[in-house]
C-alpha cells in the first residue's frame, strides 16, 4: 500500500506544478494595469468610463444662501400640551433667488411653514416651526431639515426645551396604598 501511494503523490504533485503555470502572463498584465490605475489615482487623474457623467461643482451664481438670525431656539420649560410657535427669519445672501423646495420635520409633533416664493438676493424670508408638546415629556429637541438651492443643499433648524409632564405630581398616589 505504501508503494502505491508514493507514485500517486508524485503524479499529483507534477500535475499541480505544471498545470498552474499557465496564464502567468495574464496575471502579470492585470497586476500592471492595477498598478497604473493606483498611480493615476495618487496623482489625482481618474479615467471616467464613457457611460458615467462627471459632476461639476455648482456655480455660486446659480445658488442662494441662507443667513439665519438664529438656527436654534430654546423655548425653556413648558407644561405638557402647550403649543410653541417660533419664526426663524433669514436673508438671502447669495447671488441668485433662493428657492426652498422642501422642509421635513423630524417628528409628527413638529410642523413647518415657510416662504413659498423665491427670495431674491438681499430679501428676507421665514421658516415658522410649530411644536405640539401633547404626550411629550422631558428634554425635547425637534428639528426641521430645509432643502433648497444652497450649498450645502440641506440646512437644519432646531427647537429645544423641557416639557413637564402633567402626571408627574399625581403618579405616586395612583400606585395605590402601601401594604404592611
CORQUI-V411489 format. One record per residue. N is the residue number from 1. PSI is psi as a letter, one per 20 degrees, with the letter a starting at -180 (* if undefined). OMEGA is omega in whole degrees, -180 to 180 (999 if undefined). D_CENTER is the distance of its C-alpha to the mean C-alpha in Angstrom with 2 decimals. Layout:
# CORQUI-V411489
N;PSI;OMEGA;D_CENTER  N;PSI;OMEGA;D_CENTER
This chain:
# CORQUI-V411489
1;h;179;68.31  2;h;-177;67.32  3;h;-180;68.87  4;h;-177;66.96  5;h;179;63.49  6;g;177;64.03  7;h;179;64.55  8;h;178;61.59  9;g;179;59.38  10;g;179;60.73  11;g;-180;60.15  12;g;180;56.55  13;g;-180;55.85  14;h;178;57.31  15;g;180;55.40  16;g;-178;52.08  17;g;-176;53.03  18;h;-178;54.19  19;h;-177;51.91  20;i;-177;48.63  21;i;-178;49.70  22;q;178;49.14  23;j;-180;46.06  24;h;-180;45.85  25;h;178;45.74  26;g;178;42.83  27;g;179;40.83  28;h;179;41.81  29;g;179;40.65  30;g;178;37.21  31;g;180;36.91  32;g;179;38.04  33;g;178;35.52  34;h;178;32.64  35;h;177;34.02  36;g;179;34.16  37;h;178;30.52  38;g;179;29.54  39;g;178;31.79  40;g;-180;30.25  41;h;179;26.71  42;h;180;28.03  43;i;180;29.65  44;j;178;26.59  45;p;177;28.29  46;q;175;26.54  47;o;180;28.28  48;p;178;26.18  49;q;-176;27.72  50;h;-178;29.39  51;j;-180;27.25  52;p;178;23.94  53;p;175;23.20  54;q;-177;22.04  55;p;178;19.55  56;q;176;20.85  57;q;-178;19.16  58;q;177;19.55  59;p;-178;22.87  60;h;-179;22.64  61;i;178;25.55  62;j;-177;23.54  63;q;168;20.80  64;r;179;21.05  65;p;178;19.87  66;p;167;19.26  67;n;-178;21.54  68;q;174;21.13  69;h;174;24.04  70;q;177;21.69  71;i;179;18.03  72;p;179;19.01  73;p;177;22.11  74;o;-179;23.99  75;j;175;26.19  76;b;180;28.16  77;p;-179;29.81  78;r;176;30.67  79;q;178;32.43  80;p;180;30.78  81;i;180;31.07  82;q;178;30.82  83;p;180;28.63  84;p;174;26.97  85;p;176;26.34  86;p;176;24.96  87;p;171;24.80  88;o;179;22.39  89;q;-180;24.24  90;r;175;23.13  91;p;175;24.94  92;o;179;23.98  93;j;179;24.71  94;a;-179;23.75  95;i;-178;26.35  96;r;176;25.52  97;p;-179;25.27  98;p;-179;21.92  99;o;175;20.80  100;o;-177;18.30  101;h;-180;17.42  102;q;170;15.58  103;p;-178;14.71  104;p;177;13.07  105;q;-178;14.32  106;i;179;12.83  107;r;-179;16.21  108;i;-180;19.51  109;i;-176;21.26  110;p;177;19.65  111;p;-179;20.50  112;q;169;19.84  113;q;-175;22.32  114;r;175;22.21  115;o;-174;24.31  116;h;-179;24.36  117;q;177;26.44  118;p;180;25.43  119;o;-178;25.86  120;q;178;28.10  121;p;-180;27.80  122;i;-180;29.27  123;r;-178;29.07  124;q;175;27.34  125;a;-179;25.16  126;q;168;23.80  127;o;179;21.10  128;p;-180;22.92  129;p;179;21.21  130;p;180;23.44  131;p;178;22.98  132;o;-175;25.46  133;j;178;26.26  134;p;-180;28.34  135;k;177;28.03  136;q;174;25.74  137;q;-180;26.97  138;a;-179;26.02  139;p;180;23.25  140;q;176;20.80  141;m;178;17.72  142;q;179;16.23  143;r;169;13.60  144;p;-180;13.31  145;p;-177;10.59  146;p;175;12.70  147;p;-176;12.32  148;r;178;15.23  149;m;-179;17.01  150;r;174;15.97  151;o;3;14.58  152;r;-175;11.66  153;h;-179;11.25  154;p;177;9.26  155;p;-179;11.18  156;p;174;11.24  157;q;-176;14.71  158;p;167;15.97  159;q;175;19.30  160;q;179;20.71  161;a;-178;24.05  162;p;179;26.26  163;p;176;27.81  164;p;-180;31.27  165;q;178;32.12  166;h;-174;35.30  167;j;-175;36.55  168;h;-179;36.39  169;h;-176;40.09  170;j;-176;41.47  171;h;-177;39.67  172;g;-180;42.47  173;h;-178;45.43  174;i;-178;43.69  175;i;178;43.88  176;r;-178;47.68  177;q;178;50.68  178;p;180;50.87  179;q;179;53.43  180;*;999;55.78
